[in-house]
Amino acid sequence: MLTIRTKGSFLSYGSTLKIKLSSENEKTTYVAIDAETPVTTITSVFDYGQAYERINLFVLTLAEIMNS
């Protein structure tokens, strides 16, 4: 399992991405990604959708690296 911590910015908190890889066979690997952001009900308004965007950015970057 990999754990990646992202930095926060002016209007968002940092997240923790937990990535688990499991091999099914020689050609198939499953990837499970969980994102956790420590926010409260009030501050979640500013952070809405950030974990989703961080997961997308990770997957796109990984695909780019694998295709090069």
Order of alpha helices (4+ residues) and beta strands (2+ residues): beta-beta-beta-alpha-alpha
